[in-house]
Amino acid sequence: MLALILFERAAIVILLAYILMNNDYLKHMLLNRRQRKSVIGLSLIFSAFAILSNITGVLISFDQLSFYPLFGQLTDEVVIANTRVLSIGVSGIVGGPLVGTMVGVLSGIFRYFQGGTDPHIYLISSILVGSIGGAFGHASIKKQTYLTPFQGAGVVVLLELVQMACIYFLSSNRAMGANLVQVIMFPMMLVNSVGMSIFLSIILNTIRHEEGLRAIQTQDVLQLTKETLPLFGSGLNPENAQKAAELIHKTMKVSAVSITNRKDILAFTGAGSDHHRVGSDLVTDLSRQAITEGEMLVAHTRAEIGCHCETCPLEGAIVLPLNDGNDIVGTLKYYFTDDDQLTEVEQKWAEGLSEIFSTQIQLGKVDSQKHLLKQAELRTLQGQVNPHFFFNTINTISAVMRFDPDKARRLLIKLSQYFRANLTGNRQTLVQVTNELEQVRAYLEIEEARFPDKFEISFDISETLHHVLIPSFLMQVLVENAIHHAFKERETDNKIHIALKPQGENLIFSVEDNGYGIPESIIEKLGKEVVESAEGSGTALENLNKRLVGIYGTKSELQIESSSDGTKVSALIPYLSEKEKMNHENSFS
């Protein structure tokens, strides 16, 4: 009978799992357990449920061992059988040590002041249960996962044993303590282990469902990125903006989408198109504010949107600034007729898309800038790197996201970092070593996703040299050349060593591999002219060599040493004074 009554009480904790996973704010706390706000919030929520477990417990009278509901203050002759251990254990397993301990302390203090037989026992046991549960939670948080329902049930059995030990050894009447343990131990173990299993099952099933949704969204975003690349890459104009807005509206399934420049509406599709008209001045105050502040803005009411049309159906909005690398050139806006549709998930995807679109606008601007005509070799290099690499990477991420959405998102970030570094190099003749390293490491992580465990990359570059200026794309071109041409079809034991070391007043930069080597008939031509072969034309090395000679003179020509054991490509890079650096930069501006 006791087990049946306790199962009713355990339903309270199971209800908590449902509430946590169906409230966006509470779910955010649960999925971001390391944040301070989440620790405090989860501690308060679980403490409330642990205290509720005390209040809704079942009183046990030792005179007759009868059960009756808890109403009012306890006398010295009774104790409570409840699901407090389940509530405290869940808090530790889900929230970690701080949450578990805090919930144990608060619920233990409450239980102590409820009175009854030896109330100090339950204060001590509550703290121990919270701390031990938190230790198991800490291990799972470090692995960024949750215990399985079976594991959780096992932990709760352990926690109940801890409480039973406290009751037996700390009771003022050892015989009475043993009698109580005999009555409540197995029903409480059964109820609390089943309750923990159900609680964790609800959480894990919800997370799996959301991961599936994120995978679908990632696929949609990748497809959208492909389709909008030629549109945003051509700059912001009404024709391209309208096509892009329609694609976004169809893919993201929002109520309306708008794209503007700094003054006018370039495109609008969806609800509210009767007064948000293409070609008119900016209608909403929110758009003007986003352009001024350069930050994402979110509105949850019509008043916050700032549309002055009384019949406007739009109740929520996300407004994101678009930039070309230097200035805010316009906005991308998502509208919702129901504010409940505007969740944190939509905000994150919208923010990520705006960054991608801004990068596409920057790429378009770079292509159109007149001063790049003076860097013909650099533009040729960039033309080789970007298109094929971009689409190959997008295809790789499309495949990865099917089985690992988190890794797919990380690769998208690396792709963004890679192109950002490319844009920086495209505007500058010389860049710091740290910028080149960021670009190369982003590139290598993407290549590792495409060809897992195929390459072993090592660096020998002191941090004291990270501020040194080197020609943009120097490291990228040589590393990519080694990856694509050194090893042919070999799948293992492919090593590339990248080094930058002082040599007198200069630096020696080198990329060395253990590949098959280059035929002597080709080495003499590499870096000096186009070499037609099955592996490639050598255009990248030719353009890079011309840039080195143009910046530093013939002393910095590429030096290529090759044998059947591998190839080493090196270049002499002079240290530059501030005056010399400015002269070099100005000569290519």
C-alpha positions as CSV (number, residue, x, y, z in Angstrom):
1,M,0.0,0.0,0.0
2,L,2.8,2.4,0.8
3,A,4.3,1.9,-2.7
4,L,1.0,2.8,-4.3
5,I,0.7,6.0,-2.3
6,L,4.3,7.0,-3.0
7,F,3.7,6.4,-6.7
8,E,1.1,9.1,-6.6
9,R,3.6,11.5,-4.9
10,A,6.3,10.6,-7.5
11,A,4.0,11.9,-10.2
12,I,4.7,15.4,-8.9
13,V,8.4,15.1,-9.9
14,I,7.5,13.6,-13.2
15,L,5.2,16.6,-13.8
16,L,8.3,18.7,-13.2
17,A,10.1,17.0,-16.1
18,Y,7.2,17.8,-18.4
19,I,7.2,21.4,-17.2
20,L,10.9,21.8,-17.7
21,M,10.9,20.4,-21.2
22,N,7.8,22.3,-22.4
23,N,8.7,25.8,-21.2
24,D,11.3,27.6,-23.3
25,Y,12.8,29.5,-20.5
26,L,13.1,26.5,-18.1
27,K,14.4,24.3,-20.9
28,H,17.1,26.8,-21.7
29,M,18.3,26.6,-18.1
30,L,18.3,22.8,-18.3
31,L,20.3,22.7,-21.5
32,N,22.8,25.3,-20.3
33,R,23.5,23.8,-16.9
34,R,26.9,25.5,-16.4
35,Q,25.6,29.0,-16.5
36,R,25.3,30.8,-13.2
37,K,21.7,31.9,-13.9
38,S,20.8,28.3,-14.7
39,V,22.4,27.0,-11.4
40,I,20.4,29.5,-9.3
41,G,17.2,28.9,-11.3
42,L,17.4,25.1,-11.2
43,S,18.2,25.2,-7.4
44,L,15.1,27.2,-6.7
45,I,12.8,25.1,-8.8
46,F,14.0,21.7,-7.5
47,S,14.0,23.0,-3.9
48,A,10.4,24.0,-4.3
49,F,9.5,20.4,-5.6
50,A,11.6,18.8,-2.9
51,I,9.8,20.8,-0.2
52,L,6.5,19.9,-1.9
53,S,7.6,16.2,-1.6
54,N,8.0,16.7,2.2
55,I,4.5,18.3,2.4
56,T,2.8,15.6,0.4
57,G,4.6,12.7,2.2
58,V,2.9,9.9,4.0
59,L,3.0,9.7,7.9
60,I,4.0,6.5,9.5
61,S,2.8,5.8,13.1
62,F,5.0,3.4,15.0
63,D,2.2,2.3,17.3
64,Q,0.1,0.8,14.5
65,L,2.3,1.2,11.4
66,S,-0.7,2.9,9.8
67,F,-0.6,5.4,6.9
68,Y,-2.4,8.6,6.7
69,P,-1.9,11.9,4.8
70,L,0.2,14.7,6.2
71,F,-1.7,17.7,7.4
72,G,-0.1,20.0,10.1
73,Q,2.8,19.7,12.4
74,L,4.5,16.3,13.1
75,T,4.6,14.8,16.6
76,D,7.6,13.0,18.0
77,E,6.0,9.6,17.4
78,V,5.8,9.7,13.6
79,V,8.1,10.0,10.5
80,I,7.4,10.7,6.9
81,A,7.8,8.4,3.9
82,N,8.1,10.6,0.8
83,T,9.8,11.2,-2.5
84,R,12.2,13.8,-1.2
85,V,15.2,11.7,-2.2
86,L,13.9,11.5,-5.8
87,S,13.6,15.3,-6.0
88,I,17.0,15.9,-4.5
89,G,18.6,13.2,-6.5
90,V,17.2,14.5,-9.7
91,S,18.4,18.0,-8.9
92,G,22.0,16.7,-8.5
93,I,22.0,14.4,-11.5
94,V,20.5,17.0,-13.8
95,G,22.0,20.2,-12.3
96,G,25.3,19.1,-10.9
97,P,27.0,19.5,-7.5
98,L,26.0,23.0,-6.6
99,V,22.4,22.5,-7.5
100,G,22.2,19.1,-5.7
101,T,23.9,20.4,-2.5
102,M,21.8,23.6,-2.4
103,V,18.5,21.6,-2.9
104,G,19.6,19.1,-0.3
105,V,20.3,21.9,2.3
106,L,17.1,23.8,1.7
107,S,14.8,20.8,1.6
108,G,16.7,19.3,4.6
109,I,16.2,22.4,6.7
110,F,12.5,22.4,5.8
111,R,12.2,18.8,6.8
112,Y,14.0,19.5,10.1
113,F,11.6,22.1,11.1
114,Q,8.7,19.8,10.2
115,G,9.6,17.9,13.3
116,G,8.8,14.2,14.0
117,T,11.2,11.5,15.2
118,D,14.9,12.5,15.0
119,P,14.4,15.2,12.3
120,H,18.2,15.9,12.3
121,I,18.6,12.6,10.4
122,Y,16.8,13.9,7.4
123,L,18.8,17.2,7.3
124,I,22.0,15.2,7.2
125,S,20.8,12.6,4.7
126,S,19.3,15.3,2.4
127,I,22.7,17.1,2.2
128,L,24.5,13.8,1.6
129,V,22.0,12.7,-1.1
130,G,22.3,16.1,-2.9
131,S,26.1,16.0,-2.8
132,I,26.4,12.4,-4.1
133,G,23.7,13.0,-6.8
134,G,25.6,16.1,-7.8
135,A,28.8,14.1,-8.1
136,F,27.2,11.8,-10.7
137,G,25.7,14.9,-12.4
138,H,29.1,16.6,-12.6
139,A,30.5,13.6,-14.5
140,S,27.6,13.7,-17.0
141,I,27.8,17.5,-17.4
142,K,31.5,17.3,-18.3
143,K,30.6,14.8,-21.0
144,Q,27.8,17.1,-22.1
145,T,25.2,14.4,-21.7
146,Y,22.7,12.9,-19.3
147,L,22.6,9.6,-17.4
148,T,20.4,7.0,-19.1
149,P,17.2,6.0,-17.3
150,F,18.7,2.7,-16.2
151,Q,21.8,4.5,-14.7
152,G,19.6,7.1,-13.0
153,A,17.6,4.4,-11.4
154,G,20.8,2.8,-10.1
155,V,21.9,6.1,-8.6
156,V,18.6,6.6,-6.8
157,V,18.9,3.1,-5.3
158,L,22.3,4.1,-4.0
159,L,20.9,7.4,-2.6
160,E,18.1,5.5,-0.9
161,L,20.7,3.2,0.7
162,V,22.5,6.3,2.0
163,Q,19.3,7.6,3.6
164,M,18.5,4.2,5.1
165,A,22.0,4.0,6.6
166,C,21.5,7.5,8.1
167,I,18.2,6.4,9.6
168,Y,19.6,3.2,11.1
169,F,22.9,4.6,12.5
170,L,21.7,8.0,13.6
171,S,18.4,7.1,15.2
172,S,18.1,7.7,18.9
173,N,16.3,4.4,19.2
174,R,18.2,1.8,17.1
175,A,15.4,-0.8,17.2
176,M,12.8,1.8,16.0
177,G,15.2,2.9,13.2
178,A,15.7,-0.7,12.0
179,N,12.0,-1.2,12.1
180,L,11.4,2.0,10.0
181,V,14.1,0.9,7.4
182,Q,12.4,-2.5,7.1
183,V,9.0,-0.8,6.4
184,I,10.0,1.9,3.9
185,M,13.2,0.9,2.2
186,F,12.0,-1.3,-0.6
187,P,8.8,0.7,-1.5
188,M,10.9,3.9,-1.6
189,M,13.6,2.3,-3.7
190,L,11.0,1.0,-6.1
191,V,9.1,4.2,-6.4
192,N,12.0,6.6,-6.6
193,S,14.0,4.5,-9.1
194,V,10.9,4.2,-11.4
195,G,10.3,8.0,-11.0
196,M,13.9,8.8,-11.9
197,S,13.8,6.5,-15.0
198,I,10.6,8.3,-16.2
199,F,12.1,11.7,-15.5
200,L,15.3,11.1,-17.5
201,S,13.3,9.4,-20.3
202,I,11.3,12.5,-20.8
203,I,14.4,14.7,-20.9
204,L,16.3,12.4,-23.3
205,N,13.4,11.9,-25.6
206,T,12.8,15.7,-25.8
207,I,16.5,16.3,-26.6
208,R,16.6,13.6,-29.3
209,H,13.5,15.2,-30.8
210,E,15.1,18.6,-30.8
211,E,18.3,17.3,-32.3
212,G,16.3,15.8,-35.2
213,L,14.6,19.2,-35.7
214,R,17.9,21.0,-35.7
215,A,19.3,18.5,-38.3
216,I,16.3,19.3,-40.5
217,Q,16.8,23.1,-39.9
218,T,20.5,22.7,-40.7
219,Q,19.7,21.1,-44.0
220,D,17.3,23.9,-44.8
221,V,19.9,26.6,-43.9
222,L,22.6,24.9,-46.0
223,Q,20.3,24.8,-49.0
224,L,19.3,28.4,-48.4
225,T,22.9,29.4,-48.2
226,K,23.6,27.8,-51.6
227,E,20.6,29.5,-53.2
228,T,21.2,33.0,-51.8
229,L,25.0,33.1,-52.5
230,P,24.7,34.6,-56.0
231,L,22.0,37.0,-54.8
232,F,23.6,38.6,-51.8
233,G,27.0,38.3,-53.4
234,S,25.8,40.7,-56.1
235,G,25.0,43.3,-53.4
236,L,21.7,44.7,-52.1
237,N,19.4,45.7,-54.9
238,P,15.6,45.4,-55.2
239,E,15.6,42.5,-57.7
240,N,18.1,40.3,-55.8
241,A,16.6,41.3,-52.4
242,Q,13.1,40.2,-53.4
243,K,14.3,36.8,-54.7
244,A,16.3,36.3,-51.5
245,A,13.3,37.3,-49.3
246,E,11.0,34.8,-51.0
247,L,13.5,32.0,-50.6
248,I,13.9,32.9,-46.9
249,H,10.2,33.1,-46.4
250,K,9.6,29.7,-48.0
251,T,12.5,28.0,-46.1
252,M,12.2,29.5,-42.6
253,K,8.3,29.4,-42.5
254,V,7.9,32.7,-40.8
255,S,4.9,35.1,-41.3
256,A,6.9,37.7,-43.3
257,V,10.4,38.6,-44.4
258,S,11.8,42.0,-45.3
259,I,15.1,43.2,-46.6
260,T,16.0,46.9,-46.5
261,N,18.9,49.2,-47.2
262,R,19.6,52.1,-44.8
263,K,16.6,54.1,-46.1
264,D,14.2,52.0,-48.1
265,I,12.4,48.7,-48.2
266,L,14.0,46.7,-50.9
267,A,11.9,43.5,-50.5
268,F,8.9,42.3,-48.5
269,T,6.9,39.1,-48.7
270,G,4.2,37.7,-46.4
271,A,1.7,39.1,-44.0
272,G,1.5,42.9,-43.9
273,S,2.6,43.5,-47.5
274,D,-0.4,45.8,-48.0
275,H,1.4,48.6,-46.1
276,H,5.1,47.4,-45.9
277,R,5.6,48.2,-49.6
278,V,8.7,47.8,-51.6
279,G,10.3,51.1,-52.5
280,S,8.8,53.1,-49.6
281,D,10.7,54.5,-46.7
282,L,11.4,52.3,-43.6
283,V,8.0,51.8,-42.0
284,T,9.1,50.5,-38.5
285,D,11.0,52.3,-35.8
286,L,12.7,49.0,-35.0
287,S,14.5,48.9,-38.3
288,R,15.9,52.4,-37.8
289,Q,17.1,51.4,-34.4
290,A,18.8,48.3,-35.6
291,I,20.7,50.3,-38.3
292,T,21.8,52.8,-35.7
293,E,22.9,50.4,-33.0
294,G,24.2,47.7,-35.3
295,E,22.8,44.9,-33.2
296,M,20.0,42.3,-33.4
297,L,16.7,43.5,-31.9
298,V,13.7,41.5,-30.9
299,A,10.1,42.8,-30.5
300,H,7.3,40.8,-28.9
301,T,4.4,43.3,-29.4
302,R,3.1,45.5,-32.2
303,A,4.1,48.6,-30.2
304,E,7.7,47.4,-29.9
305,I,7.9,46.8,-33.7
306,G,6.9,50.4,-34.1
307,C,4.7,50.0,-37.2
308,H,2.2,52.9,-37.3
309,C,-0.5,51.0,-39.3
310,E,-3.3,50.2,-36.9
311,T,-4.4,47.1,-38.9
312,C,-0.9,45.6,-39.1
313,P,-1.2,41.8,-38.3
314,L,2.5,41.5,-37.2
315,E,2.9,40.8,-33.4
316,G,6.6,39.8,-33.2
317,A,9.8,40.6,-35.1
318,I,13.5,39.8,-35.3
319,V,15.5,42.6,-37.0
320,L,19.2,41.9,-37.9
321,P,21.7,44.4,-39.3
322,L,23.5,43.5,-42.5
323,N,27.1,44.7,-42.9
324,D,29.6,44.8,-45.7
325,G,32.6,44.5,-43.4
326,N,32.8,48.2,-42.6
327,D,29.3,49.7,-42.4
328,I,25.7,48.6,-41.8
329,V,24.2,48.6,-45.3
330,G,20.7,47.4,-44.4
331,T,18.5,45.0,-42.4
332,L,17.1,41.5,-42.6
333,K,13.8,41.2,-40.8
334,Y,11.6,38.2,-39.8
335,Y,8.0,38.9,-38.8
336,F,5.5,36.7,-36.8
337,T,1.7,37.2,-36.6
338,D,1.8,35.1,-33.4
339,D,4.4,36.1,-30.8
340,D,4.5,32.6,-29.4
341,Q,6.3,31.5,-32.6
342,L,9.2,33.8,-31.8
343,T,11.3,31.4,-29.7
344,E,15.0,31.4,-28.8
345,V,15.6,28.7,-31.5
346,E,14.3,31.1,-34.2
347,Q,16.5,33.9,-32.8
348,K,19.6,31.8,-33.0
349,W,18.9,30.6,-36.6
350,A,18.1,34.1,-37.7
351,E,21.3,35.5,-36.2
352,G,23.4,32.8,-37.8
353,L,21.8,33.4,-41.2
354,S,22.4,37.2,-41.0
355,E,26.1,36.5,-40.4
356,I,26.2,34.3,-43.4
357,F,24.4,36.8,-45.6
358,S,26.7,39.6,-44.4
359,T,29.7,37.5,-45.3
360,Q,28.2,37.0,-48.8
361,I,27.7,40.7,-49.1
362,Q,31.3,41.2,-48.1
363,L,32.5,38.8,-50.7
364,G,30.5,40.6,-53.3
365,K,32.0,43.9,-52.2
366,V,35.5,42.6,-52.2
367,D,35.1,41.3,-55.8
368,S,33.9,44.7,-56.9
369,Q,36.5,46.9,-55.2
370,K,38.7,48.7,-57.8
371,H,41.9,48.6,-55.8
372,L,41.9,44.8,-56.1
373,L,42.8,45.3,-59.8
374,K,46.3,46.2,-58.5
375,Q,46.5,42.8,-56.9
376,A,45.9,40.6,-59.9
377,E,47.9,37.7,-58.5
378,L,46.0,37.8,-55.2
379,R,42.6,37.8,-56.9
380,T,43.6,34.8,-59.0
381,L,44.6,33.0,-55.9
382,Q,41.3,33.9,-54.2
383,G,39.4,32.9,-57.2
384,Q,40.9,29.4,-57.0
385,V,40.3,29.0,-53.3
386,N,36.8,30.2,-52.7
387,P,34.2,28.6,-55.0
388,H,35.3,25.0,-55.0
389,F,36.3,25.0,-51.4
390,F,33.0,26.6,-50.4
391,F,30.7,24.2,-52.2
392,N,32.8,21.1,-51.2
393,T,32.6,22.2,-47.5
394,I,28.8,22.9,-47.7
395,N,28.3,19.3,-49.1
396,T,30.5,17.9,-46.3
397,I,28.5,19.8,-43.6
398,S,25.3,18.6,-45.3
399,A,26.5,15.0,-44.8
400,V,27.8,15.5,-41.2
401,M,24.6,17.2,-39.9
402,R,22.7,14.0,-40.6
403,F,24.4,12.2,-37.7
404,D,26.1,15.0,-35.7
405,P,24.2,18.4,-35.8
406,D,26.5,19.9,-33.2
407,K,29.6,19.1,-35.3
408,A,27.8,20.5,-38.4
409,R,27.3,23.8,-36.5
410,R,30.9,23.9,-35.4
411,L,32.0,23.4,-39.0
412,L,29.7,26.3,-40.1
413,I,31.5,28.5,-37.6
414,K,34.9,27.4,-38.9
415,L,33.7,28.1,-42.5
416,S,32.7,31.6,-41.4
417,Q,36.1,32.1,-39.7
418,Y,37.8,30.9,-42.8
419,F,36.0,33.3,-45.1
420,R,36.4,36.2,-42.6
421,A,40.2,35.6,-42.6
422,N,40.0,35.4,-46.4
423,L,38.3,38.8,-46.5
424,T,40.9,40.3,-44.2
425,G,43.7,39.0,-46.4
426,N,41.9,40.2,-49.5
427,R,42.0,43.8,-48.1
428,Q,45.6,43.6,-46.9
429,T,48.9,42.7,-48.5
430,L,50.5,41.8,-45.2
431,V,48.7,40.2,-42.2
432,Q,49.8,39.0,-38.8
433,V,50.9,35.4,-38.3
434,T,48.0,34.9,-35.8
435,N,45.5,35.8,-38.6
436,E,47.1,33.3,-41.0
437,L,47.1,30.7,-38.3
438,E,43.4,31.3,-37.6
439,Q,42.6,30.8,-41.3
440,V,44.7,27.7,-41.7
441,R,43.4,26.0,-38.6
442,A,39.8,26.7,-39.7
443,Y,40.7,25.2,-43.1
444,L,42.4,22.2,-41.6
445,E,39.4,21.4,-39.3
446,I,37.1,21.4,-42.3
447,E,39.5,19.2,-44.3
448,E,39.7,16.9,-41.3
449,A,35.9,16.5,-41.4
450,R,36.1,15.7,-45.2
451,F,39.0,13.3,-44.8
452,P,39.1,12.0,-41.1
453,D,42.5,11.0,-39.8
454,K,44.2,11.3,-43.2
455,F,46.6,14.1,-42.3
456,E,48.8,14.8,-39.3
457,I,49.6,18.5,-39.0
458,S,52.2,20.0,-36.7
459,F,53.2,23.6,-36.0
460,D,56.6,25.0,-34.9
461,I,55.7,28.7,-34.5
462,S,56.6,30.5,-31.3
463,E,53.9,32.8,-29.8
464,T,56.5,35.6,-29.8
465,L,56.2,35.6,-33.6
466,H,52.4,35.8,-33.8
467,H,52.6,39.6,-34.3
468,V,55.0,39.3,-37.2
469,L,53.7,40.4,-40.6
470,I,53.7,38.0,-43.5
471,P,52.1,38.1,-47.0
472,S,48.4,37.1,-46.8
473,F,47.6,33.6,-48.0
474,L,51.3,32.5,-47.8
475,M,50.6,29.8,-45.2
476,Q,47.2,28.9,-46.7
477,V,48.5,28.3,-50.2
478,L,51.5,26.2,-49.2
479,V,49.5,24.0,-46.7
480,E,46.7,23.5,-49.2
481,N,49.2,22.6,-52.0
482,A,50.8,20.0,-49.7
483,I,47.4,18.5,-48.8
484,H,46.2,18.2,-52.4
485,H,49.4,17.2,-54.2
486,A,51.9,15.6,-51.8
487,F,50.4,12.3,-51.0
488,K,48.4,11.3,-54.1
489,E,46.0,8.4,-53.1
490,R,47.8,7.5,-49.8
491,E,45.4,7.4,-46.9
492,T,47.7,7.1,-43.9
493,D,51.0,8.4,-42.5
494,N,50.6,11.7,-44.2
495,K,52.5,14.4,-42.2
496,I,52.8,18.1,-42.8
497,H,55.1,20.3,-40.7
498,I,54.6,24.1,-40.7
499,A,57.4,26.2,-39.2
500,L,58.4,29.9,-38.8
501,K,61.9,30.5,-37.3
502,P,64.2,33.5,-36.9
503,Q,67.3,33.6,-39.1
504,G,69.4,36.7,-38.4
505,E,67.3,39.7,-39.4
506,N,64.9,37.6,-41.3
507,L,62.4,34.7,-40.8
508,I,62.3,31.4,-42.6
509,F,58.8,30.1,-43.3
510,S,58.5,26.5,-44.5
511,V,55.9,23.8,-45.1
512,E,57.4,20.3,-45.2
513,D,55.6,17.0,-46.0
514,N,56.6,13.3,-46.2
515,G,54.9,12.8,-49.5
516,Y,56.1,11.2,-52.7
517,G,58.1,14.2,-53.9
518,I,58.2,16.2,-57.1
519,P,60.0,15.2,-60.3
520,E,63.1,17.2,-61.0
521,S,61.8,18.2,-64.4
522,I,58.9,20.0,-62.7
523,I,60.7,21.5,-59.7
524,E,62.7,24.0,-61.9
525,K,59.5,25.4,-63.3
526,L,57.3,25.5,-60.2
527,G,56.7,29.0,-59.0
528,K,58.0,30.5,-62.2
529,E,55.5,29.4,-64.8
530,V,52.4,27.3,-65.4
531,V,53.2,23.6,-65.3
532,E,50.6,21.4,-67.0
533,S,50.4,18.0,-65.2
534,A,47.9,15.4,-64.0
535,E,48.1,16.8,-60.5
536,G,47.6,20.5,-61.4
537,S,49.0,23.5,-63.2
538,G,51.1,25.1,-60.4
539,T,49.3,28.4,-60.9
540,A,48.9,29.0,-57.1
541,L,52.6,28.6,-56.5
542,E,53.4,30.9,-59.5
543,N,51.1,33.6,-58.2
544,L,52.4,33.3,-54.7
545,N,56.0,33.5,-55.9
546,K,55.3,36.6,-57.9
547,R,53.8,38.3,-54.8
548,L,56.8,37.4,-52.7
549,V,59.2,38.8,-55.2
550,G,57.0,41.9,-55.7
551,I,56.9,42.6,-51.9
552,Y,60.4,41.7,-50.8
553,G,62.5,41.2,-53.9
554,T,64.1,38.1,-55.4
555,K,65.7,37.1,-52.1
556,S,62.3,35.9,-51.0
557,E,61.6,33.5,-53.9
558,L,60.1,30.2,-53.1
559,Q,62.8,27.5,-52.4
560,I,61.6,24.0,-53.2
561,E,63.6,20.9,-52.0
562,S,62.1,17.5,-52.9
563,S,63.0,13.9,-52.9
564,S,61.2,10.5,-52.7
565,D,60.9,11.1,-49.0
566,G,59.0,14.4,-49.2
567,T,59.0,18.0,-50.2
568,K,59.9,21.2,-48.3
569,V,58.8,24.6,-49.6
570,S,60.3,27.6,-47.9
571,A,60.6,31.4,-48.2
572,L,62.7,34.1,-46.6
573,I,60.5,36.7,-44.9
574,P,62.3,40.0,-43.7
575,Y,61.3,41.7,-40.5
576,L,59.8,45.1,-41.5
577,S,60.1,48.4,-39.7
578,E,56.9,50.4,-39.1
579,K,57.9,52.8,-41.9
580,E,58.6,49.9,-44.3
581,K,55.4,48.3,-43.3
582,M,53.4,51.4,-44.1
583,N,55.2,51.8,-47.5
584,H,54.3,48.2,-48.4
585,E,50.7,48.6,-47.4
586,N,50.3,51.8,-49.3
587,S,51.9,50.5,-52.4
588,F,49.1,47.9,-52.6
589,S,46.2,50.0,-51.5
